[in-house]
Amino acid sequence: MGTYKVLALYVLLCCFLFQCFAGGLDTNQTAELLVDASQALGPPISPTLFGIFFEEINHAGAGGLWAELVSNRGFEAGGPNTPSNIDPWSIIGNESSLIVSTDRSSCFERNKVALRMEVLCDSQGANNCPVGGVGIYNPGFWGMNVEKGKTYSVILYVRSSGAINVSVSLTSSNGLQTLAAANIIASVSQVSNWTKFEVLLEAKGNKS
């Protein structure tokens, strides 16, 4: 209760001072403000300087002005050391079919963190993979704005001790609708070292 009393006293005091100050003014007086905005009086302004406020919060940069749609694309959110933080990536499958870890073996000098996936199942035989396969998925920065008819470039670097058949796809938020998909198929010799792959995905629908 004491706090409310002090606050009320402060407000009343301010009002009282304002009224006293206002009472001493001549209401018939007018004020005139002149602003000289000529270029000769001010410093030169660069033509590349724009008047806008920018701060990297709430994905204003990454996920905003930056056209990248994949959040934590280099698995480096945890810093240069491993094991690293791969959020918001999530695993498709379970521990009996896929083991995911990070190590410092990538082909990039500035980010040595790489994602390692050890697939424990197969497309045939006794240990079949789940329907839809196993892997990882990324929800983007609070979602991805996938629009029908637009083409999206997906670039990844792959190294494997065996032949690969990797599916890259854009899906709806619940994963039930495939908006675009492509397969990357390569032999052992093609991926024994880090190899760059790029696929273009044309969305057949909007992400919902």
Backbone as JSON Lines, residues from 0, in Angstrom:
{"i":0,"aa":"M","n":[0.83,-1.19,0.0],"ca":[0.0,0.0,0.0],"c":[0.86,1.24,0.0]}
{"i":1,"aa":"G","n":[2.03,1.2,0.7],"ca":[2.92,2.34,0.75],"c":[3.4,2.76,-0.63]}
{"i":2,"aa":"T","n":[3.61,1.8,-1.49],"ca":[4.08,2.09,-2.84],"c":[3.04,2.89,-3.61]}
{"i":3,"aa":"Y","n":[1.78,2.55,-3.47],"ca":[0.72,3.26,-4.17],"c":[0.63,4.7,-3.69]}
{"i":4,"aa":"K","n":[0.85,4.95,-2.4],"ca":[0.79,6.3,-1.86],"c":[1.89,7.17,-2.45]}
{"i":5,"aa":"V","n":[3.09,6.65,-2.52],"ca":[4.2,7.41,-3.07],"c":[3.96,7.73,-4.53]}
{"i":6,"aa":"L","n":[3.45,6.76,-5.28],"ca":[3.17,6.96,-6.69],"c":[2.13,8.04,-6.88]}
{"i":7,"aa":"A","n":[1.07,8.02,-6.08],"ca":[0.01,9.02,-6.19],"c":[0.54,10.4,-5.88]}
{"i":8,"aa":"L","n":[1.39,10.52,-4.88],"ca":[1.98,11.8,-4.51],"c":[2.83,12.35,-5.65]}
{"i":9,"aa":"Y","n":[3.58,11.51,-6.29],"ca":[4.44,11.93,-7.4],"c":[3.61,12.45,-8.55]}
{"i":10,"aa":"V","n":[2.53,11.75,-8.89],"ca":[1.67,12.16,-10.0],"c":[1.02,13.5,-9.7]}
{"i":11,"aa":"L","n":[0.54,13.66,-8.47],"ca":[-0.1,14.91,-8.09],"c":[0.89,16.05,-8.12]}
{"i":12,"aa":"L","n":[2.09,15.8,-7.69],"ca":[3.12,16.83,-7.68],"c":[3.45,17.28,-9.1]}
{"i":13,"aa":"C","n":[3.54,16.33,-10.0],"ca":[3.83,16.66,-11.39],"c":[2.71,17.5,-11.98]}
{"i":14,"aa":"C","n":[1.49,17.13,-11.68],"ca":[0.35,17.87,-12.21],"c":[0.35,19.29,-11.65]}
{"i":15,"aa":"F","n":[0.68,19.4,-10.4],"ca":[0.69,20.71,-9.76],"c":[1.75,21.61,-10.38]}
{"i":16,"aa":"L","n":[2.94,21.05,-10.61],"ca":[4.0,21.83,-11.22],"c":[3.65,22.23,-12.64]}
{"i":17,"aa":"F","n":[3.02,21.35,-13.35],"ca":[2.63,21.64,-14.72],"c":[1.62,22.77,-14.77]}
{"i":18,"aa":"Q","n":[0.64,22.73,-13.83],"ca":[-0.38,23.77,-13.8],"c":[0.22,25.12,-13.46]}
{"i":19,"aa":"C","n":[1.17,25.14,-12.53],"ca":[1.81,26.39,-12.15],"c":[2.6,26.96,-13.33]}
{"i":20,"aa":"F","n":[3.31,26.1,-14.02],"ca":[4.12,26.54,-15.16],"c":[3.23,27.05,-16.29]}
{"i":21,"aa":"A","n":[2.16,26.32,-16.54],"ca":[1.26,26.72,-17.62],"c":[0.57,28.03,-17.28]}
{"i":22,"aa":"G","n":[0.29,28.24,-16.0],"ca":[-0.41,29.45,-15.62],"c":[0.41,30.69,-15.83]}
{"i":23,"aa":"G","n":[1.74,30.58,-15.88],"ca":[2.58,31.73,-16.05],"c":[2.85,32.11,-17.48]}
{"i":24,"aa":"L","n":[2.32,31.37,-18.45],"ca":[2.55,31.65,-19.86],"c":[1.49,32.58,-20.42]}
{"i":25,"aa":"D","n":[1.91,33.35,-21.39],"ca":[0.97,34.21,-22.1],"c":[0.42,33.43,-23.27]}
{"i":26,"aa":"T","n":[-0.85,33.1,-23.2],"ca":[-1.46,32.26,-24.24],"c":[-1.59,32.98,-25.57]}
{"i":27,"aa":"N","n":[-1.35,34.28,-25.6],"ca":[-1.46,35.04,-26.85],"c":[-0.17,35.03,-27.65]}
{"i":28,"aa":"Q","n":[0.94,34.54,-27.05],"ca":[2.2,34.52,-27.75],"c":[2.26,33.37,-28.76]}
{"i":29,"aa":"T","n":[2.98,33.56,-29.86],"ca":[3.19,32.53,-30.87],"c":[4.68,32.24,-31.0]}
{"i":30,"aa":"A","n":[5.01,31.03,-31.37],"ca":[6.4,30.63,-31.55],"c":[6.66,30.29,-33.01]}
{"i":31,"aa":"E","n":[7.85,30.56,-33.48],"ca":[8.21,30.29,-34.86],"c":[9.53,29.51,-34.88]}
{"i":32,"aa":"L","n":[9.54,28.4,-35.6],"ca":[10.72,27.54,-35.72],"c":[11.16,27.51,-37.17]}
{"i":33,"aa":"L","n":[12.4,27.89,-37.41],"ca":[12.95,27.89,-38.75],"c":[13.99,26.78,-38.88]}
{"i":34,"aa":"V","n":[13.88,25.97,-39.91],"ca":[14.81,24.88,-40.16],"c":[15.46,25.1,-41.52]}
{"i":35,"aa":"D","n":[16.78,25.19,-41.51],"ca":[17.54,25.34,-42.75],"c":[18.08,23.96,-43.13]}
{"i":36,"aa":"A","n":[17.47,23.32,-44.11],"ca":[17.85,21.96,-44.53],"c":[18.7,21.97,-45.78]}
{"i":37,"aa":"S","n":[19.35,23.07,-46.06],"ca":[20.19,23.13,-47.25],"c":[21.39,22.2,-47.11]}
{"i":38,"aa":"Q","n":[21.82,21.62,-48.2],"ca":[22.92,20.65,-48.18],"c":[24.24,21.28,-47.79]}
{"i":39,"aa":"A","n":[24.37,22.58,-47.98],"ca":[25.65,23.24,-47.71],"c":[26.0,23.24,-46.23]}
{"i":40,"aa":"L","n":[25.01,23.13,-45.36],"ca":[25.26,23.22,-43.93],"c":[25.47,21.86,-43.28]}
{"i":41,"aa":"G","n":[25.15,20.79,-43.97],"ca":[25.24,19.47,-43.35],"c":[26.36,18.63,-43.95]}
{"i":42,"aa":"P","n":[26.73,17.54,-43.29],"ca":[27.76,16.64,-43.82],"c":[27.23,15.88,-45.02]}
{"i":43,"aa":"P","n":[28.09,15.46,-45.91],"ca":[27.64,14.69,-47.09],"c":[27.05,13.34,-46.66]}
{"i":44,"aa":"I","n":[26.01,12.93,-47.35],"ca":[25.33,11.67,-47.05],"c":[25.6,10.69,-48.2]}
{"i":45,"aa":"S","n":[26.04,9.52,-47.83],"ca":[26.34,8.49,-48.83],"c":[25.06,8.07,-49.55]}
{"i":46,"aa":"P","n":[25.1,7.9,-50.86],"ca":[23.9,7.45,-51.6],"c":[23.5,6.02,-51.25]}
{"i":47,"aa":"T","n":[24.39,5.28,-50.58],"ca":[24.06,3.91,-50.2],"c":[23.54,3.82,-48.76]}
{"i":48,"aa":"L","n":[23.36,4.97,-48.11],"ca":[22.86,4.98,-46.75],"c":[21.34,5.07,-46.76]}
{"i":49,"aa":"F","n":[20.69,4.11,-46.1],"ca":[19.24,4.08,-46.09],"c":[18.74,4.27,-44.66]}
{"i":50,"aa":"G","n":[17.64,4.95,-44.53],"ca":[17.09,5.22,-43.21],"c":[16.16,4.12,-42.74]}
{"i":51,"aa":"I","n":[16.74,3.09,-42.16],"ca":[15.92,2.0,-41.63],"c":[16.64,1.4,-40.43]}
{"i":52,"aa":"F","n":[15.87,0.98,-39.45],"ca":[16.45,0.37,-38.26],"c":[16.5,-1.14,-38.45]}
{"i":53,"aa":"F","n":[17.63,-1.72,-38.13],"ca":[17.76,-3.18,-38.27],"c":[18.48,-3.74,-37.06]}
{"i":54,"aa":"E","n":[17.93,-4.78,-36.5],"ca":[18.57,-5.49,-35.4],"c":[18.28,-6.97,-35.55]}
{"i":55,"aa":"E","n":[19.28,-7.81,-35.35],"ca":[19.12,-9.25,-35.54],"c":[18.39,-9.87,-34.35]}
{"i":56,"aa":"I","n":[17.09,-9.62,-34.3],"ca":[16.23,-10.27,-33.32],"c":[15.01,-10.81,-34.06]}
{"i":57,"aa":"N","n":[14.42,-11.86,-33.52],"ca":[13.23,-12.45,-34.14],"c":[13.44,-12.77,-35.62]}
{"i":58,"aa":"H","n":[14.64,-13.25,-35.96],"ca":[14.96,-13.67,-37.32],"c":[14.84,-12.53,-38.33]}
{"i":59,"aa":"A","n":[15.25,-11.34,-37.95],"ca":[15.24,-10.22,-38.89],"c":[16.3,-10.41,-39.97]}
{"i":60,"aa":"G","n":[17.43,-11.02,-39.61],"ca":[18.49,-11.27,-40.58],"c":[18.41,-12.69,-41.09]}
{"i":61,"aa":"A","n":[18.86,-13.65,-40.27],"ca":[18.74,-15.07,-40.62],"c":[17.27,-15.46,-40.55]}
{"i":62,"aa":"G","n":[16.72,-15.82,-41.7],"ca":[15.3,-16.11,-41.77],"c":[14.47,-14.9,-42.16]}
{"i":63,"aa":"G","n":[15.15,-13.75,-42.37],"ca":[14.45,-12.53,-42.77],"c":[15.02,-12.0,-44.06]}
{"i":64,"aa":"L","n":[15.96,-11.03,-43.96],"ca":[16.58,-10.47,-45.16],"c":[17.41,-11.52,-45.89]}
{"i":65,"aa":"W","n":[18.03,-12.41,-45.14],"ca":[18.8,-13.5,-45.75],"c":[17.83,-14.5,-46.36]}
{"i":66,"aa":"A","n":[18.03,-14.84,-47.61],"ca":[17.08,-15.68,-48.33],"c":[17.16,-17.15,-47.95]}
{"i":67,"aa":"E","n":[18.09,-17.52,-47.08],"ca":[18.22,-18.91,-46.65],"c":[16.97,-19.34,-45.88]}
{"i":68,"aa":"L","n":[16.39,-20.49,-46.27],"ca":[15.19,-20.99,-45.6],"c":[15.49,-22.04,-44.55]}
{"i":69,"aa":"V","n":[16.69,-22.63,-44.59],"ca":[17.04,-23.7,-43.66],"c":[17.69,-23.11,-42.42]}
{"i":70,"aa":"S","n":[17.12,-23.4,-41.28],"ca":[17.68,-22.91,-40.02],"c":[18.83,-23.8,-39.57]}
{"i":71,"aa":"N","n":[19.94,-23.18,-39.17],"ca":[21.13,-23.91,-38.73],"c":[21.59,-24.88,-39.82]}
{"i":72,"aa":"R","n":[21.75,-24.34,-41.01],"ca":[22.05,-25.19,-42.18],"c":[23.39,-25.9,-42.06]}
{"i":73,"aa":"G","n":[24.35,-25.32,-41.32],"ca":[25.67,-25.92,-41.2],"c":[25.87,-26.67,-39.91]}
{"i":74,"aa":"F","n":[24.8,-26.89,-39.15],"ca":[24.86,-27.65,-37.88],"c":[25.85,-27.02,-36.9]}
{"i":75,"aa":"E","n":[26.04,-25.69,-37.01],"ca":[27.05,-25.02,-36.2],"c":[26.46,-24.21,-35.05]}
{"i":76,"aa":"A","n":[25.17,-24.37,-34.77],"ca":[24.54,-23.57,-33.71],"c":[25.19,-23.81,-32.35]}
{"i":77,"aa":"G","n":[25.79,-24.95,-32.16],"ca":[26.45,-25.24,-30.89],"c":[27.87,-24.76,-30.82]}
{"i":78,"aa":"G","n":[28.34,-24.04,-31.86],"ca":[29.72,-23.56,-31.85],"c":[30.64,-24.52,-32.58]}
{"i":79,"aa":"P","n":[31.94,-24.24,-32.54],"ca":[32.9,-25.03,-33.31],"c":[33.22,-26.39,-32.72]}
{"i":80,"aa":"N","n":[32.82,-26.64,-31.48],"ca":[33.15,-27.9,-30.82],"c":[32.05,-28.93,-31.02]}
{"i":81,"aa":"T","n":[32.4,-30.17,-30.9],"ca":[31.43,-31.25,-31.03],"c":[31.38,-32.05,-29.73]}
{"i":82,"aa":"P","n":[30.24,-32.65,-29.37],"ca":[29.0,-32.66,-30.16],"c":[28.35,-31.28,-30.22]}
{"i":83,"aa":"S","n":[27.82,-30.95,-31.39],"ca":[27.25,-29.63,-31.62],"c":[25.73,-29.67,-31.48]}
{"i":84,"aa":"N","n":[25.15,-28.5,-31.37],"ca":[23.69,-28.36,-31.28],"c":[23.12,-28.32,-32.69]}
{"i":85,"aa":"I","n":[22.31,-29.3,-33.07],"ca":[21.76,-29.34,-34.42],"c":[20.33,-28.83,-34.47]}
{"i":86,"aa":"D","n":[19.8,-28.32,-33.36],"ca":[18.44,-27.76,-33.39],"c":[18.35,-26.68,-34.47]}
{"i":87,"aa":"P","n":[17.22,-26.6,-35.18],"ca":[15.96,-27.32,-34.99],"c":[15.83,-28.58,-35.84]}
{"i":88,"aa":"W","n":[16.94,-29.12,-36.35],"ca":[16.86,-30.38,-37.09],"c":[16.29,-31.48,-36.2]}
{"i":89,"aa":"S","n":[15.49,-32.34,-36.79],"ca":[14.93,-33.48,-36.06],"c":[15.14,-34.75,-36.89]}
{"i":90,"aa":"I","n":[15.07,-35.87,-36.2],"ca":[15.34,-37.16,-36.83],"c":[14.05,-37.78,-37.37]}
{"i":91,"aa":"I","n":[14.14,-38.33,-38.57],"ca":[13.06,-39.14,-39.14],"c":[13.42,-40.6,-38.89]}
{"i":92,"aa":"G","n":[12.63,-41.27,-38.12],"ca":[12.94,-42.64,-37.73],"c":[13.21,-42.71,-36.24]}
{"i":93,"aa":"N","n":[13.93,-43.73,-35.8],"ca":[14.25,-43.88,-34.38],"c":[15.67,-44.44,-34.24]}
{"i":94,"aa":"E","n":[16.08,-44.61,-32.99],"ca":[17.46,-45.03,-32.73],"c":[17.78,-46.43,-33.24]}
{"i":95,"aa":"S","n":[16.75,-47.23,-33.48],"ca":[17.0,-48.57,-34.0],"c":[17.27,-48.57,-35.5]}
{"i":96,"aa":"S","n":[16.95,-47.46,-36.17],"ca":[17.15,-47.4,-37.61],"c":[18.15,-46.33,-38.04]}
{"i":97,"aa":"L","n":[18.46,-45.38,-37.13],"ca":[19.34,-44.29,-37.52],"c":[20.06,-43.71,-36.3]}
{"i":98,"aa":"I","n":[21.36,-43.49,-36.44],"ca":[22.15,-42.82,-35.41],"c":[22.69,-41.52,-35.99]}
{"i":99,"aa":"V","n":[22.42,-40.41,-35.33],"ca":[22.86,-39.09,-35.8],"c":[23.83,-38.5,-34.8]}
{"i":100,"aa":"S","n":[24.96,-37.99,-35.29],"ca":[25.95,-37.35,-34.43],"c":[26.66,-36.27,-35.24]}
{"i":101,"aa":"T","n":[27.55,-35.52,-34.59],"ca":[28.33,-34.49,-35.28],"c":[29.82,-34.74,-35.04]}
{"i":102,"aa":"D","n":[30.63,-34.39,-36.02],"ca":[32.08,-34.46,-35.86],"c":[32.71,-33.3,-36.64]}
{"i":103,"aa":"R","n":[34.0,-33.14,-36.5],"ca":[34.71,-32.04,-37.15],"c":[35.44,-32.54,-38.4]}
{"i":104,"aa":"S","n":[34.67,-32.93,-39.39],"ca":[35.28,-33.51,-40.6],"c":[34.79,-32.86,-41.88]}
{"i":105,"aa":"S","n":[34.09,-31.73,-41.78],"ca":[33.52,-31.15,-43.0],"c":[34.61,-30.6,-43.92]}
{"i":106,"aa":"C","n":[34.19,-30.23,-45.13],"ca":[35.14,-29.72,-46.12],"c":[35.27,-28.21,-46.06]}
{"i":107,"aa":"F","n":[34.65,-27.57,-45.07],"ca":[34.69,-26.11,-44.97],"c":[35.68,-25.68,-43.9]}
{"i":108,"aa":"E","n":[36.56,-24.78,-44.25],"ca":[37.59,-24.33,-43.33],"c":[37.0,-23.55,-42.16]}
{"i":109,"aa":"R","n":[35.98,-22.74,-42.43],"ca":[35.41,-21.88,-41.39],"c":[34.36,-22.59,-40.54]}
{"i":110,"aa":"N","n":[33.88,-23.7,-40.97],"ca":[32.94,-24.49,-40.17],"c":[33.25,-25.96,-40.37]}
{"i":111,"aa":"K","n":[33.97,-26.53,-39.44],"ca":[34.41,-27.92,-39.59],"c":[33.35,-28.92,-39.12]}
{"i":112,"aa":"V","n":[32.24,-28.42,-38.56],"ca":[31.21,-29.33,-38.04],"c":[30.46,-29.99,-39.19]}
{"i":113,"aa":"A","n":[30.32,-31.29,-39.13],"ca":[29.55,-32.04,-40.11],"c":[28.57,-32.95,-39.39]}
{"i":114,"aa":"L","n":[27.47,-33.22,-40.05],"ca":[26.48,-34.15,-39.5],"c":[26.77,-35.55,-40.02]}
{"i":115,"aa":"R","n":[26.81,-36.51,-39.11],"ca":[27.07,-37.9,-39.48],"c":[25.81,-38.72,-39.24]}
{"i":116,"aa":"M","n":[25.36,-39.42,-40.27],"ca":[24.19,-40.29,-40.15],"c":[24.59,-41.73,-40.43]}
{"i":117,"aa":"E","n":[24.35,-42.6,-39.49],"ca":[24.63,-44.01,-39.65],"c":[23.3,-44.75,-39.77]}
{"i":118,"aa":"V","n":[23.0,-45.2,-40.97],"ca":[21.73,-45.88,-41.24],"c":[21.86,-47.35,-40.86]}
{"i":119,"aa":"L","n":[20.99,-47.83,-39.99],"ca":[21.06,-49.19,-39.46],"c":[20.06,-50.13,-40.12]}
{"i":120,"aa":"C","n":[19.24,-49.6,-41.03],"ca":[18.21,-50.44,-41.67],"c":[18.45,-50.45,-43.18]}
{"i":121,"aa":"D","n":[17.63,-51.2,-43.89],"ca":[17.79,-51.35,-45.34],"c":[16.42,-51.36,-45.99]}
{"i":122,"aa":"S","n":[16.41,-51.21,-47.31],"ca":[15.15,-51.2,-48.05],"c":[14.6,-52.6,-48.24]}
{"i":123,"aa":"Q","n":[15.4,-53.61,-47.97],"ca":[14.94,-54.99,-48.1],"c":[15.68,-55.87,-47.1]}
{"i":124,"aa":"G","n":[15.14,-57.01,-46.85],"ca":[15.74,-57.91,-45.88],"c":[15.0,-57.9,-44.56]}
{"i":125,"aa":"A","n":[15.63,-58.47,-43.53],"ca":[14.96,-58.6,-42.24],"c":[14.84,-57.26,-41.51]}
{"i":126,"aa":"N","n":[15.8,-56.38,-41.71],"ca":[15.79,-55.1,-41.0],"c":[15.38,-53.97,-41.95]}
{"i":127,"aa":"N","n":[14.09,-53.96,-42.26],"ca":[13.59,-52.95,-43.2],"c":[13.48,-51.59,-42.53]}
{"i":128,"aa":"C","n":[13.74,-50.55,-43.31],"ca":[13.56,-49.18,-42.82],"c":[12.07,-48.86,-42.73]}
{"i":129,"aa":"P","n":[11.7,-47.92,-41.89],"ca":[10.29,-47.52,-41.79],"c":[9.77,-46.99,-43.11]}
{"i":130,"aa":"V","n":[8.47,-47.01,-43.28],"ca":[7.86,-46.45,-44.49],"c":[8.21,-44.97,-44.58]}
{"i":131,"aa":"G","n":[8.7,-44.55,-45.73],"ca":[9.12,-43.16,-45.87],"c":[10.6,-42.96,-45.64]}
{"i":132,"aa":"G","n":[11.28,-44.02,-45.17],"ca":[12.72,-43.94,-44.99],"c":[13.13,-43.3,-43.68]}
{"i":133,"aa":"V","n":[14.41,-43.07,-43.53],"ca":[14.97,-42.42,-42.34],"c":[15.81,-41.23,-42.78]}
{"i":134,"aa":"G","n":[16.03,-40.31,-41.88],"ca":[16.83,-39.13,-42.23],"c":[16.62,-38.01,-41.24]}
{"i":135,"aa":"I","n":[16.7,-36.79,-41.73],"ca":[16.52,-35.61,-40.89],"c":[15.62,-34.61,-41.62]}
{"i":136,"aa":"Y","n":[14.97,-33.74,-40.86],"ca":[14.16,-32.69,-41.48],"c":[14.34,-31.39,-40.73]}
{"i":137,"aa":"N","n":[14.06,-30.29,-41.42],"ca":[14.28,-28.96,-40.87],"c":[13.02,-28.13,-41.05]}
{"i":138,"aa":"P","n":[12.5,-27.52,-39.97],"ca":[11.26,-26.73,-40.07],"c":[11.47,-25.3,-40.53]}
{"i":139,"aa":"G","n":[12.74,-24.88,-40.68],"ca":[13.0,-23.51,-41.09],"c":[12.95,-22.54,-39.92]}
{"i":140,"aa":"F","n":[12.84,-21.26,-40.23],"ca":[12.73,-20.22,-39.21],"c":[11.25,-19.96,-38.95]}
{"i":141,"aa":"W","n":[10.71,-20.66,-37.97],"ca":[9.27,-20.57,-37.69],"c":[8.47,-20.93,-38.95]}
{"i":142,"aa":"G","n":[8.96,-21.92,-39.69],"ca":[8.3,-22.34,-40.92],"c":[9.06,-21.89,-42.15]}
{"i":143,"aa":"M","n":[8.69,-22.46,-43.3],"ca":[9.26,-22.05,-44.58],"c":[8.12,-21.58,-45.48]}
{"i":144,"aa":"N","n":[8.32,-20.45,-46.11],"ca":[7.27,-19.91,-46.98],"c":[7.42,-20.5,-48.38]}
{"i":145,"aa":"V","n":[6.96,-21.73,-48.53],"ca":[7.01,-22.41,-49.82],"c":[5.77,-22.05,-50.62]}
{"i":146,"aa":"E","n":[5.98,-21.57,-51.84],"ca":[4.87,-21.12,-52.68],"c":[4.8,-21.93,-53.97]}
{"i":147,"aa":"K","n":[3.61,-22.26,-54.36],"ca":[3.37,-23.07,-55.56],"c":[3.95,-22.38,-56.79]}
{"i":148,"aa":"G","n":[4.65,-23.16,-57.62],"ca":[5.2,-22.66,-58.86],"c":[6.6,-22.09,-58.74]}
{"i":149,"aa":"K","n":[7.07,-21.84,-57.52],"ca":[8.41,-21.3,-57.34],"c":[9.43,-22.43,-57.23]}
{"i":150,"aa":"T","n":[10.66,-22.14,-57.66],"ca":[11.72,-23.13,-57.66],"c":[12.7,-22.85,-56.52]}
{"i":151,"aa":"Y","n":[13.05,-23.88,-55.78],"ca":[13.92,-23.76,-54.62],"c":[15.18,-24.6,-54.85]}
{"i":152,"aa":"S","n":[16.33,-23.98,-54.6],"ca":[17.61,-24.64,-54.79],"c":[18.07,-25.26,-53.48]}
{"i":153,"aa":"V","n":[18.39,-26.54,-53.53],"ca":[18.9,-27.25,-52.36],"c":[20.32,-27.71,-52.66]}
{"i":154,"aa":"I","n":[21.27,-27.28,-51.83],"ca":[22.68,-27.63,-52.02],"c":[23.17,-28.38,-50.8]}
{"i":155,"aa":"L","n":[23.79,-29.51,-51.0],"ca":[24.35,-30.26,-49.89],"c":[25.65,-30.93,-50.33]}
{"i":156,"aa":"Y","n":[26.5,-31.14,-49.34],"ca":[27.78,-31.82,-49.57],"c":[27.72,-33.17,-48.88]}
{"i":157,"aa":"V","n":[28.08,-34.21,-49.62],"ca":[27.91,-35.57,-49.13],"c":[29.23,-36.34,-49.22]}
{"i":158,"aa":"R","n":[29.5,-37.13,-48.2],"ca":[30.6,-38.1,-48.23],"c":[30.08,-39.39,-47.62]}
{"i":159,"aa":"S","n":[30.35,-40.48,-48.26],"ca":[29.8,-41.75,-47.79],"c":[30.75,-42.9,-48.09]}
{"i":160,"aa":"S","n":[30.71,-43.93,-47.26],"ca":[31.52,-45.12,-47.46],"c":[30.81,-46.13,-48.35]}
{"i":161,"aa":"G","n":[29.6,-45.79,-48.77],"ca":[28.83,-46.67,-49.65],"c":[28.01,-45.87,-50.63]}
{"i":162,"aa":"A","n":[27.38,-46.54,-51.57],"ca":[26.51,-45.87,-52.54],"c":[25.33,-45.23,-51.81]}
{"i":163,"aa":"I","n":[24.8,-44.16,-52.39],"ca":[23.71,-43.44,-51.72],"c":[22.5,-43.31,-52.63]}
{"i":164,"aa":"N","n":[21.35,-43.24,-52.02],"ca":[20.09,-42.93,-52.7],"c":[19.32,-42.04,-51.72]}
{"i":165,"aa":"V","n":[19.52,-40.74,-51.87],"ca":[18.99,-39.77,-50.92],"c":[17.83,-39.02,-51.54]}
{"i":166,"aa":"S","n":[16.73,-38.93,-50.82],"ca":[15.56,-38.18,-51.27],"c":[15.56,-36.81,-50.58]}
{"i":167,"aa":"V","n":[15.41,-35.76,-51.37],"ca":[15.31,-34.39,-50.86],"c":[13.92,-33.89,-51.21]}
{"i":168,"aa":"S","n":[13.2,-33.39,-50.22],"ca":[11.81,-33.0,-50.49],"c":[11.39,-31.79,-49.67]}
{"i":169,"aa":"L","n":[10.39,-31.09,-50.18],"ca":[9.67,-30.05,-49.45],"c":[8.3,-30.59,-49.11]}
{"i":170,"aa":"T","n":[7.91,-30.48,-47.86],"ca":[6.63,-31.03,-47.44],"c":[5.79,-29.97,-46.74]}
{"i":171,"aa":"S","n":[4.53,-30.31,-46.5],"ca":[3.67,-29.45,-45.7],"c":[4.14,-29.49,-44.25]}
{"i":172,"aa":"S","n":[3.58,-28.61,-43.43],"ca":[4.03,-28.51,-42.04],"c":[3.85,-29.82,-41.28]}
{"i":173,"aa":"N","n":[2.78,-30.56,-41.58],"ca":[2.55,-31.82,-40.88],"c":[3.26,-33.0,-41.54]}
{"i":174,"aa":"G","n":[3.94,-32.75,-42.66],"ca":[4.69,-33.8,-43.33],"c":[3.87,-34.76,-44.15]}
{"i":175,"aa":"L","n":[2.57,-34.52,-44.25],"ca":[1.69,-35.46,-44.95],"c":[1.62,-35.18,-46.45]}
{"i":176,"aa":"Q","n":[1.93,-33.98,-46.87],"ca":[1.86,-33.63,-48.29],"c":[3.24,-33.28,-48.81]}
{"i":177,"aa":"T","n":[3.66,-33.95,-49.88],"ca":[4.94,-33.66,-50.52],"c":[4.72,-32.61,-51.59]}
{"i":178,"aa":"L","n":[5.39,-31.46,-51.44],"ca":[5.22,-30.36,-52.38],"c":[6.21,-30.44,-53.54]}
{"i":179,"aa":"A","n":[7.37,-31.03,-53.3],"ca":[8.38,-31.22,-54.34],"c":[9.39,-32.23,-53.83]}
{"i":180,"aa":"A","n":[9.97,-32.99,-54.75],"ca":[10.94,-34.01,-54.33],"c":[11.89,-34.34,-55.46]}
{"i":181,"aa":"A","n":[13.09,-34.77,-55.1],"ca":[14.09,-35.22,-56.07],"c":[15.01,-36.21,-55.38]}
{"i":182,"aa":"N","n":[15.61,-37.1,-56.14],"ca":[16.53,-38.1,-55.6],"c":[17.96,-37.81,-56.03]}
{"i":183,"aa":"I","n":[18.87,-38.07,-55.12],"ca":[20.3,-37.99,-55.42],"c":[20.86,-39.41,-55.33]}
{"i":184,"aa":"I","n":[21.29,-39.94,-56.46],"ca":[21.82,-41.3,-56.52],"c":[23.28,-41.22,-56.97]}
{"i":185,"aa":"A","n":[24.14,-41.85,-56.21],"ca":[25.57,-41.8,-56.54],"c":[26.25,-43.09,-56.1]}
{"i":186,"aa":"S","n":[27.28,-43.46,-56.82],"ca":[28.06,-44.66,-56.51],"c":[29.09,-44.34,-55.42]}
{"i":187,"aa":"V","n":[29.73,-45.39,-54.92],"ca":[30.75,-45.21,-53.88],"c":[31.87,-44.3,-54.36]}
{"i":188,"aa":"S","n":[32.32,-44.49,-55.59],"ca":[33.44,-43.7,-56.1],"c":[33.08,-42.22,-56.22]}
{"i":189,"aa":"Q","n":[31.82,-41.93,-56.42],"ca":[31.39,-40.55,-56.57],"c":[31.31,-39.79,-55.24]}
{"i":190,"aa":"V","n":[31.17,-40.51,-54.15],"ca":[30.99,-39.84,-52.85],"c":[32.03,-40.27,-51.83]}
{"i":191,"aa":"S","n":[33.12,-40.87,-52.28],"ca":[34.16,-41.28,-51.33],"c":[34.83,-40.06,-50.69]}
{"i":192,"aa":"N","n":[34.81,-38.93,-51.41],"ca":[35.24,-37.65,-50.86],"c":[34.05,-36.69,-50.86]}
{"i":193,"aa":"W","n":[34.21,-35.58,-50.15],"ca":[33.1,-34.61,-50.09],"c":[32.73,-34.17,-51.5]}
{"i":194,"aa":"T","n":[31.46,-34.32,-51.83],"ca":[30.96,-34.01,-53.17],"c":[29.75,-33.09,-53.06]}
{"i":195,"aa":"K","n":[29.73,-32.06,-53.89],"ca":[28.62,-31.1,-53.88],"c":[27.5,-31.58,-54.79]}
{"i":196,"aa":"F","n":[26.28,-31.53,-54.27],"ca":[25.1,-31.85,-55.06],"c":[24.12,-30.68,-54.97]}
{"i":197,"aa":"E","n":[23.49,-30.37,-56.08],"ca":[22.47,-29.32,-56.1],"c":[21.25,-29.83,-56.85]}
{"i":198,"aa":"V","n":[20.11,-29.68,-56.23],"ca":[18.85,-30.06,-56.87],"c":[17.9,-28.87,-56.85]}
{"i":199,"aa":"L","n":[17.09,-28.75,-57.9],"ca":[16.09,-27.69,-58.0],"c":[14.7,-28.31,-57.79]}
{"i":200,"aa":"L","n":[13.98,-27.77,-56.82],"ca":[12.67,-28.3,-56.48],"c":[11.6,-27.27,-56.82]}
{"i":201,"aa":"E","n":[10.69,-27.62,-57.71],"ca":[9.57,-26.73,-58.05],"c":[8.35,-27.14,-57.24]}
{"i":202,"aa":"A","n":[7.89,-26.23,-56.41],"ca":[6.78,-26.54,-55.5],"c":[5.48,-26.74,-56.28]}
{"i":203,"aa":"K","n":[4.79,-27.84,-55.98],"ca":[3.5,-28.15,-56.62],"c":[2.34,-27.64,-55.79]}
{"i":204,"aa":"G","n":[2.65,-27.0,-54.67],"ca":[1.58,-26.46,-53.82],"c":[2.19,-25.52,-52.81]}
{"i":205,"aa":"N","n":[1.34,-24.85,-52.05],"ca":[1.79,-23.95,-50.98],"c":[1.91,-24.7,-49.68]}
{"i":206,"aa":"K","n":[2.88,-24.29,-48.88],"ca":[3.04,-24.94,-47.57],"c":[1.92,-24.48,-46.66]}
{"i":207,"aa":"S","n":[1.28,-25.44,-46.01],"ca":[0.16,-25.11,-45.13],"c":[0.45,-25.57,-43.73]}
